[in-house]
Amino acid sequence: MPEKLPIKMLNDRLLVKATSGDGERRSTGGIVIPATAQVAKRLIWAEVVALGQNVRSAEAGDLVLFSPEDRYEVEVQGQDYIMLREREIHAVAAKRIEASTGLYL
């Protein structure tokens, strides 16, 4: 069995863990939307687990919004993660960010 090795993320790469599955969802009105329903280009949220030294817009523990079409999946120590580049992120949600736009997620 191979020895577990520490991992260092490089450059503008982020390692994230999806917060919600690709399964069925529930609308705010309580309607169940099955996983097989056609949804056009729906973005998903994920939590940042690790990041490279050149990432400026996110920190570990932040939630980032990205397109599932831009992702590469990787398994690290038996856990599934998603590898992204910083430019593939559409938004960052964190308590430290001041909400100057009036939008709250």
Secondary structure, DSSP 8 states (H G I E B T S, - for coil): ----------TTEEEEEESS-SS-EE-TTS-EE-TTS--SS--EEEEEEEE-TT--S--TT-EEEE-GGG-EEEEETTEEEEEEEGGGEEEEE-TTS---SS---
